[in-house]
Amino acid sequence: MAELFRPLTPETWTDLEQLFGLPGGSIVRGCWCMHYRRTGTNSGAGEDWKQVNKQDLCDLVRAGTRPGLIGYVDSSPAGWISLGPRAEYLRLQRSPVMKPVDDTPVWSVVCSYVAKPYRGRGLQRQLLAAAIAFARDSGAAMLEAYPVDKPDRSHDDFMFFGSRSLYERAGFTEVVRRSPTRVVMRLPL
């Protein structure tokens, strides 16, 4: 079980680098949770973009943004959850699935990742619980997520949005379904 959750700050940056370097991190190593913060067509493909994404996230953190939480197991970084005010995620505005439901100010959870060596221990549920507390403590009144909802199991590496059941267990409810396999869920804080 996770012992600690810390916001991503300049002081914890190297922990995120270590975490993303672990087995199972190929997707997060490419995106660095910047995909939904950008608009445009070329926002994350190729080796050059991996470095651009990493540097841009580092710059955001150095500027004072706390874009998520790192979860630790036995003092080692083991998991990550990315969240923040929806307005910071420009790509969500245009998404046919994740576009705004209404004018309610929300915080969005856009990524949850647990490194392969730590999967199967309930860390993702703990990360979500810590994210809920972090959002509430940061003044958010509503938390929104965009989980996968389909009968067949997806490969773990492609479940960065999380599953519907993960969010339901945490008290989220579906507010709209714009895709057969994806829903928008919310939790009032």
ROFIBA-229586 format. One record per residue: residue in three letters; x negated, y negated, z of N, C-alpha, C, O, CB in turn. Coordinates in pm, whole numbers, padded with zeros to 5 digits, always signed. Atoms other than C-alpha are relative to their C-alpha. Glycine has a CB too. Layout:
N
AlaXYZXYZXYZXYZXYZ/...
This chain:
189
Met-00083+00119+00000+00000+00000+00000-00087-00125+00000-00199-00126+00052+00094+00000+00121/Ala+00075+00125+00007-00108-00354-00066-00013-00060+00139+00078-00053+00222+00069-00101-00096/Glu+00025+00060-00130-00259-00530+00226+00021-00151-00001+00049-00212+00102-00140+00031+00046/Leu+00006+00145+00007-00258-00884+00099+00041-00047-00138+00017+00021-00238-00141-00050+00035/Phe-00033+00065+00126-00123-01113-00170-00053-00142+00007-00026-00214+00103+00154+00003-00029/Arg+00058+00134+00002-00307-01428-00266+00036-00069-00131+00037-00005-00236-00152+00005+00019/Pro-00020+00074+00124-00222-01702-00516-00130-00005-00080-00239-00003-00024+00051-00143+00029/Leu+00118+00019+00085-00455-01733-00812-00046-00143+00016+00028-00237-00013+00031+00034-00150/Thr+00064+00130-00022-00687-02022-00728-00142+00009-00056-00186+00117-00095+00000-00040+00153/Pro+00141-00011+00041-01042-02114-00828-00078+00100+00086-00171+00164+00038-00066-00139+00006/Glu+00070-00091-00091-01153-01912-00524+00031+00147-00028-00052+00234+00001+00036-00033+00144/Thr-00036-00139+00028-00969-01596-00636-00013+00035-00148+00022+00146-00189+00142+00026+00046/Trp+00011-00022+00144-01043-01632-01009-00081+00127-00034-00041+00205-00120-00065-00120-00065/Thr+00082-00118+00031-01318-01368-01007+00073+00131+00035+00046+00235-00025-00134-00007+00075/Asp-00080-00118-00031-01073-01125-00844+00092+00035-00118+00109+00153-00149+00084-00025+00127/Leu-00085-00025+00117-00839-01167-01143-00083+00057-00115-00038+00149-00183+00071-00129-00044/Glu+00088-00054+00104-01128-01109-01383-00032+00147+00028-00028+00230-00063-00131-00082-00008/Gln+00029-00139-00038-01218-00792-01193+00122+00088-00024+00109+00196-00081-00043+00008+00149/Leu-00125-00076+00017-00855-00674-01192+00028+00027-00147+00057+00140-00184+00117-00075+00063/Phe-00031-00016+00142-00804-00734-01564-00102+00089-00071-00074+00140-00180+00007-00135-00068/Gly+00101-00087+00058-01123-00539-01634+00020+00147+00033-00049+00232-00023-00134-00042+00046/Leu-00024-00139-00040-00987-00221-01471+00076+00077-00109+00138+00015-00196+00079+00005+00132/Pro-00077-00080+00096-00838+00068-01673+00148-00038+00001+00208-00058+00106-00016+00149+00030/Gly-00140+00036+00015-00494-00015-01808+00022-00148-00025+00136-00193-00039+00077+00041+00121/Gly-00013+00145+00012-00567-00385-01850-00019-00056-00139-00041-00177-00153-00096-00063+00088/Ser+00029+00052+00134-00608-00412-02227+00096-00109-00044+00054-00205-00109+00003+00113-00101/Ile-00097+00102+00041-00288-00612-02277-00024-00130+00077-00028-00237+00017+00145+00049+00022/Val+00020+00122-00078-00348-00855-01990-00134-00065-00033-00147-00187-00027+00008+00030+00149/Arg+00131+00056+00040-00714-00895-02097+00009-00081-00128-00072-00170-00150-00102+00112-00018/Gly-00017+00076+00123-00590-01022-02432+00083-00125+00022+00052-00231-00033+00063+00085-00106/Cys-00096+00109-00018-00307-01243-02315-00039-00099+00110-00022-00220+00095+00137+00057+00030/Trp+00032+00083-00118-00430-01372-01978+00122-00082+00043+00108-00194+00094-00119-00093-00030/Cys-00127+00065-00038-00063-01463-01918+00015-00140-00058+00073-00229+00006+00011-00007+00151/Met-00012+00128+00068-00087-01750-02164+00101+00005-00115+00145-00101-00162-00135-00044-00053/His-00088-00012+00117+00140-01616-02442+00127-00082+00016+00163-00157-00075+00036+00146-00024/Tyr-00128+00070-00017+00463-01755-02298-00018-00147+00038+00080-00222+00044+00082+00069+00106/Arg+00026+00141-00027+00298-02085-02208-00023-00079-00128-00031-00202-00125-00121-00014+00091/Arg+00031+00064+00129+00233-02158-02579+00120+00007-00094+00215+00082-00073-00122+00066-00064/Thr-00091-00012+00112+00435-02218-02889-00084+00020-00124-00207+00006-00120+00095-00125-00013/Gly+00073-00020+00125+00341-02147-03248-00015+00147-00031+00020+00233+00050-00137-00066+00008/Thr+00006-00138+00047+00268-01834-03444-00129+00070+00041-00126+00191+00063+00013+00004-00148/Asn+00126-00064-00033-00098-01768-03359-00037-00030+00144-00107-00127+00172-00112-00046-00096/Ser+00021+00031-00142-00107-01746-02985-00048+00120+00079-00004+00141+00192+00127-00053+00062/Gly+00051-00107-00082-00294-01440-02880-00059+00117-00075-00083+00221-00015+00105+00048+00086/Ala+00054-00113+00075-00432-01222-03158-00150-00017-00020-00198-00128-00046+00070+00015-00136/Gly+00142+00002+00030-00799-01132-03195-00087-00035+00118-00042-00090+00219-00026-00094-00110/Glu+00098+00023-00106-01113-01158-02987-00014-00147+00036-00027-00181+00154-00135+00054-00042/Asp+00013+00142-00029-01137-01536-03021+00115-00047+00089+00094-00126+00182-00003-00082-00130/Trp-00115+00042-00080-00786-01577-02880-00008+00053+00142+00039-00013+00235+00128+00046-00064/Lys+00016-00052-00136-00869-01355-02583-00083-00097+00083-00048-00127+00197-00067+00139-00002/Gln+00086+00095-00071-01146-01596-02486+00069-00134+00020+00056-00197+00125-00131-00020-00077/Val-00075+00125-00012-00927-01900-02556+00104+00013+00110+00117-00076+00194+00069-00036-00135/Asn-00102-00021-00103-00647-01755-02342-00061+00002+00140-00010-00060+00233+00074+00132-00025/Lys+00067-00008-00129-00885-01673-02059-00045-00139+00046-00023-00177+00162-00121+00095-00007/Gln+00048+00134-00036-01040-02020-02066+00117-00093+00033+00109-00171+00128-00084-00060-00114/Asp-00115+00087-00026-00700-02191-02085+00065+00031+00136+00105-00060+00207+00104+00016-00112/Leu-00054-00033-00131-00572-01998-01783-00093-00050+00110-00047-00103+00211+00022+00152+00013/Cys+00098+00049-00098-00892-02080-01594+00013-00151+00016+00009-00202+00128-00144+00038-00043/Asp-00016+00146-00006-00848-02448-01683+00128-00039+00075+00127-00134+00153+00003-00059-00142/Leu-00125+00027-00072-00487-02441-01559-00020+00015+00151+00024-00068+00230+00112+00096-00047/Val+00024-00027-00142-00599-02291-01229-00089-00109+00060-00064-00157+00170-00066+00140+00020/Arg+00090+00107-00050-00881-02545-01191+00074-00132+00014+00037-00215+00098-00119-00017-00095/Ala-00078+00124-00007-00626-02822-01252+00104+00003+00113+00173-00097+00137+00070-00025-00134/Gly-00088-00005-00115-00422-02701-00953+00124+00087-00017+00199+00105+00079+00043-00135+00033/Thr-00114-00089+00019-00159-02470-01107-00029+00133+00068-00140+00185+00060+00031+00021-00151/Arg+00009-00132-00064-00098-02151-00909+00094+00091-00078+00209+00108-00039+00038-00006+00156/Pro-00088-00069+00094+00036-01930-01192+00039+00142+00039+00103+00212-00041-00064+00004-00132/Gly-00038-00134-00040+00079-01610-00996-00074+00046+00123-00148-00029+00186-00024+00096-00113/Leu+00057-00060-00120-00029-01377-00720-00081+00124-00035-00044+00201-00125+00110+00035+00100/Ile+00080-00122+00010-00298-01112-00694+00032+00084+00124+00035+00033+00236-00155-00032-00010/Gly-00022-00094-00110-00220-00804-00484-00126+00082+00021-00192+00122-00074+00121+00092-00029/Tyr+00123-00071-00036-00501-00627-00302+00033+00130+00072+00127+00136+00151-00091-00089+00088/Val-00006-00127-00072-00540-00267-00185-00140+00026+00052-00236+00031-00025+00053+00118-00093/Asp+00131-00021-00062-00823-00202+00059-00099-00109-00043-00214-00080-00073-00055+00139-00036/Ser+00080+00119+00034-00957-00553-00019-00041-00009-00147-00116-00099-00184-00123-00002+00084/Ser+00033+00005+00142-00982-00475-00392+00122-00048-00079+00234-00007-00050-00045+00140-00052/Pro-00112+00045+00081-00768-00656-00651+00062+00118-00076-00008+00194-00143-00045-00109-00100/Ala-00068-00117+00055-00505-00406-00770+00120-00035-00088+00159+00046-00172+00046+00089+00112/Gly-00119+00037+00077-00208-00596-00916+00014-00150-00014-00052-00227+00055+00124+00056+00066/Trp-00019+00140+00036-00088-00925-01058+00145-00023-00036+00208+00063-00098-00092-00041-00117/Ile-00132+00042+00045+00243-01105-01101-00008-00148-00036-00055-00229+00043+00110+00027+00108/Ser+00005+00137+00051+00277-01422-01307+00138-00063+00009+00236-00006-00038-00052-00003-00147/Leu-00127+00069-00014+00549-01671-01224-00023-00148+00017-00132-00192+00053+00081+00055+00118/Gly+00006+00144-00018+00624-02039-01215+00125-00065-00057+00214+00004-00107-00125-00058-00066/Pro-00115+00070+00055+00871-02306-01320+00018+00033-00148-00077+00029-00226-00015-00151+00019/Arg-00031-00038+00139+01043-02204-01644-00052-00103-00099-00093-00066-00209+00151+00017-00017/Ala+00044+00107+00091+00949-02540-01799-00147+00017-00042-00187-00037-00145+00019-00136+00066/Glu+00140-00023+00035+00584-02427-01797-00017+00106-00108-00125+00120-00165-00078+00040+00124/Tyr+00006-00109+00098+00666-02137-02030+00073-00043-00128+00191-00011-00147+00063+00131+00058/Leu-00058+00062+00119+00726-02313-02362+00066+00101-00094+00169+00071-00154-00105-00076-00074/Arg-00052-00100+00093+00785-01994-02563+00138+00052+00043+00214+00098-00042-00098+00116-00012/Leu-00131-00047-00046+01086-01900-02347+00113-00083-00060+00223-00032-00081+00008-00004+00152/Gln-00103+00088+00057+01276-02197-02492+00052+00053-00133+00172+00044-00161-00056-00141-00019/Arg-00037-00043+00135+01275-02044-02842+00036+00147-00008+00086+00193-00111-00113-00028-00094/Ser-00023-00144+00004+01311-01679-02750+00149+00032-00014+00230-00021+00061-00056+00066+00127/Pro-00141-00038+00012+01636-01523-02870+00050+00076+00122+00169+00071+00154+00020+00085-00124/Val-00039-00080-00117+01636-01297-02562-00012-00081+00129+00073-00069+00218-00087+00125+00009/Met+00031+00065-00127+01489-01525-02294+00031-00150+00002-00007-00220+00097-00145+00020+00034/Lys-00033+00142+00003+01620-01867-02397+00086-00035+00122+00145+00053+00183+00074-00037-00131/Pro-00075+00037-00120+01788-02069-02121+00145+00046-00004+00212+00043-00107-00004-00150+00017/Val-00139-00044-00017+02119-01935-01993+00089-00122+00020+00201-00129-00031+00012+00099+00120/Asp-00074+00121-00033+02230-02275-01864-00103-00105+00044-00222-00089+00019+00108+00025+00113/Asp+00091+00109-00042+02082-02594-01715-00057+00019+00141-00125-00070+00191+00074-00132-00007/Thr+00051-00026-00134+02000-02437-01377-00153+00000-00001-00213+00072-00081+00054+00136+00055/Pro+00147-00006-00009+01637-02509-01283-00041+00135+00059+00004+00173+00167-00056-00117+00087/Val+00044-00131-00047+01468-02171-01248-00151+00012-00007-00218-00059-00082+00066+00111-00083/Trp+00137-00050+00015+01130-02017-01191+00012+00131-00074+00109+00205-00055-00073+00018+00140/Ser+00000-00122+00081+01045-01734-01430-00113+00093+00041-00224+00050+00069-00011-00035-00149/Val+00101-00105-00015+00862-01407-01372-00024+00053-00142+00067+00109-00203+00046+00117+00101/Val+00025-00040+00138+00691-01331-01704-00093+00120-00013-00106+00175-00122-00058-00115-00076/Cys+00091-00113+00011+00441-01057-01621-00025+00059+00138-00038-00012+00237-00133-00043-00064/Ser+00039-00072-00120+00372-00793-01361-00089+00114-00046-00053+00190-00136+00125+00053+00081/Tyr+00098-00098+00045+00069-00570-01391-00065+00067+00121-00105+00001+00216-00108-00067-00089/Val+00072-00078-00101-00076-00293-01176-00104+00083-00075-00070+00154-00170+00098+00091+00085/Ala+00108-00075+00063-00412-00143-01272+00025+00150+00017+00080+00194+00118-00138-00039+00060/Lys-00026-00145+00001-00401+00230-01356-00037+00070+00131+00041+00152+00179-00076+00063-00112/Pro+00035-00073-00123-00589+00344-01043+00097-00024+00116+00096+00052+00213-00138-00039+00043/Tyr-00089+00036-00111-00319+00181-00824+00147+00024-00030+00233-00007+00053-00021-00144+00036/Arg-00140-00024+00036-00001+00283-01007+00057+00116+00080-00014+00205+00124+00012+00028-00151/Gly-00069-00107-00072+00258+00501-00838+00000-00016+00150+00037+00077+00222-00062+00131-00034/Arg+00006+00026-00145+00213+00344-00494+00102-00103+00048+00104-00139+00165-00138-00047+00038/Gly-00098+00101-00038+00499+00094-00499-00054-00142-00002+00010-00234+00051+00053+00030+00135/Leu+00062+00133-00001+00267-00200-00559+00082-00102-00080+00087-00219-00043-00141+00008-00057/Gln-00078+00095+00079+00489-00354-00827+00116-00056+00083+00146-00175+00074+00053+00068-00128/Arg-00108+00049-00088+00779-00374-00578-00053-00099+00103+00011-00200+00133+00069+00119+00072/Gln+00059+00091-00097+00548-00535-00324-00039-00133-00063-00023-00239-00003-00122+00065+00065/Leu+00035+00123+00073+00422-00784-00582+00124-00086-00021+00121-00208-00002-00065+00033-00136/Leu-00123+00075+00021+00780-00881-00664+00050-00062+00130+00093-00177+00131+00108+00091-00060/Ala-00043+00055-00130+00867-00925-00295-00087-00120+00038-00036-00220+00087-00008+00109+00111/Ala+00090+00112-00029+00560-01146-00250+00029-00118-00091+00022-00233-00048-00147+00042-00015/Ala-00032+00107+00095+00654-01344-00562+00128-00072+00040+00137-00195+00028+00015+00057-00142/Ile-00125+00061-00047+01005-01403-00428-00030-00096+00114+00018-00209+00115+00102+00108+00045/Ala+00036+00086-00114+00860-01541-00104-00081-00120-00047-00059-00232+00000-00080+00080+00105/Phe+00083+00109+00053+00602-01748-00296+00087-00104-00071+00069-00224-00050-00106+00056-00097/Ala-00089+00094+00071+00871-01902-00521+00085-00078+00099+00099-00200+00087+00090+00076-00100/Arg-00083+00067-00102+01096-01977-00223-00083-00103+00077-00038-00216+00097+00061+00105+00098/Asp+00087+00090-00075+00807-02131-00028-00047-00119-00084-00082-00224-00031-00122+00075+00054/Ser+00042+00107+00092+00719-02340-00336+00116-00090-00039+00098-00182-00118-00062+00059-00124/Gly-00114+00086+00024+01070-02490-00344+00094+00045-00110+00189-00026-00142-00048-00134-00032/Ala-00091-00050+00103+01232-02277-00617+00133+00039+00064+00137+00094+00174-00063+00121-00075/Ala-00132-00037-00047+01606-02229-00576+00056+00122-00073+00148+00187-00025+00096-00117-00015/Met-00046-00114+00080+01650-01961-00846-00120+00063-00069-00204-00006-00127+00108-00045-00105/Leu+00106-00074+00067+01416-01692-00976+00064+00083-00111+00168+00145-00091-00078+00092+00101/Glu-00054-00068+00118+01471-01542-01322-00103+00098-00054-00223+00072-00049+00041-00103-00108/Ala+00088-00102+00058+01327-01230-01487+00065+00056-00126+00185+00038-00149-00030+00114+00103/Tyr-00043-00046+00132+01354-01059-01826-00038+00147-00021-00110+00180-00115-00064-00087-00111/Pro+00047-00139+00001+01317-00685-01760+00050+00084-00116+00144+00049-00188+00039+00065+00127/Val-00037-00102+00097+01336-00387-01987+00112+00084+00060+00109+00120+00178-00123+00089-00038/Asp-00113-00082-00045+01663-00191-01965+00034+00096-00113+00112+00064-00203+00124-00089+00039/Lys-00027-00101+00102+01665+00125-02174-00007+00138+00063-00073+00156+00165-00099-00011-00119/Pro-00005-00133-00061+01729+00493-02111-00133+00075-00004-00163+00151+00088+00104+00082-00069/Asp+00128-00070+00012+01388+00617-02231-00109-00075+00074-00108-00198+00078-00038+00019-00147/Arg+00112+00061-00071+01075+00554-02030-00099-00059-00100-00134+00006-00199-00071+00104+00091/Ser+00103+00064+00080+00829+00311-02185-00136+00033+00058-00147+00068+00176+00022-00153-00008/His+00136-00018-00049+00455+00351-02158-00029-00108+00105+00009-00224+00086-00105-00005-00116/Asp+00027+00094-00109+00334+00186-01835-00068-00127-00047-00038-00235+00004-00086+00067+00104/Asp+00073+00117+00047+00101-00048-02025+00090-00104-00065+00051-00220-00077-00107+00042-00098/Phe-00089+00093+00069+00400-00204-02201+00118-00043+00086+00218-00094+00035+00051+00063-00127/Met-00108+00036-00091+00614-00264-01893-00031-00127+00079+00009-00141+00195+00028+00114+00097/Phe+00041+00120-00073+00470-00604-01804+00118-00087+00042+00102-00169+00132-00094-00081-00085/Phe-00119+00073-00046+00824-00749-01779+00067+00071+00116+00153+00013+00183+00099-00017-00115/Gly-00063-00078-00105+00918-00475-01533+00128+00065-00049+00175+00038-00159+00028-00088+00121/Ser-00124-00071+00033+01225-00254-01532+00119-00065+00070+00104-00131+00173-00010+00149+00037/Arg-00123+00051-00061+01582-00348-01458+00013+00051+00144+00049-00025+00233+00123+00043-00083/Ser-00017-00057-00135+01582-00112-01158-00091-00068+00102-00053-00084+00217-00028+00151-00003/Leu+00091+00072-00090+01279-00292-01007+00067-00127+00051+00065-00155+00171-00132-00035-00073/Tyr-00063+00127-00037+01468-00622-01009+00132+00022+00075+00163-00053+00168+00026-00085-00125/Glu-00124-00029-00073+01800-00471-00900-00029+00033+00147+00040-00015+00237+00076+00117-00066/Arg+00036-00034-00139+01632-00322-00591-00038-00123+00080-00024-00125+00202-00117+00101+00001/Ala+00039+00123-00069+01506-00671-00510+00116-00100+00013+00098-00208+00069-00116-00066-00073/Gly-00118+00085-00015+01857-00819-00532+00036-00085-00121+00131-00162-00115-00021-00089+00114/Phe-00033+00074+00121+01853-00965-00884+00126+00058-00063+00155+00177-00049-00117+00004-00101/Thr-00117-00046+00075+02172-00947-01091-00010-00049-00144-00069-00153-00172+00131-00050+00066/Glu+00000+00035+00142+02221-00953-01466+00089-00122-00023+00202-00128+00027+00048+00119-00086/Val-00081+00117+00035+02340-01289-01601+00034-00002-00148+00136-00059-00186-00073-00128+00038/Val-00031-00008+00143+02322-01222-01975-00085+00110-00062-00197+00138-00018-00025-00137-00071/Arg+00071-00101+00079+02222-00949-02220+00007-00046-00145+00115-00056-00204+00062+00146+00018/Arg+00007+00044+00139+02106-01067-02560-00070+00102-00089-00094+00077-00207-00073-00133-00009/Ser+00071-00106+00070+01932-00745-02662+00046+00133+00058+00079+00141+00177-00155-00017+00013/Pro-00039-00130-00055+02020-00377-02630-00095+00051+00109-00054+00130+00194+00007+00102-00112/Thr+00098-00054-00095+01701-00316-02427-00058-00104+00096-00150-00072+00170-00112+00063-00075/Arg+00053+00105-00088+01642-00647-02243+00115-00079+00059+00217-00102-00006-00096-00094-00077/Val-00101+00081-00068+01841-00848-01990-00067-00120+00065-00188-00122+00086+00076+00085+00106/Val+00043+00113-00083+01811-01180-01811+00066+00022+00136+00188+00037+00145+00038-00142-00064/Met-00050-00021-00135+01844-01136-01435-00044-00116+00089-00148-00178+00066-00050+00137+00058/Arg+00031+00110-00093+01849-01389-01152+00018+00040+00144+00093+00130+00179+00088-00120-00031/Leu-00010-00014-00144+01803-01408-00780+00005-00139+00061-00093-00213+00051-00120+00083+00058/Pro-00003+00128-00071+01923-01714-00584-00093+00007+00120-00097+00108+00191+00144-00036+00044/Leu+00094+00004-00113+01661-01817-00329+00051-00093+00108-00015-00109+00211-00138-00044-00048/
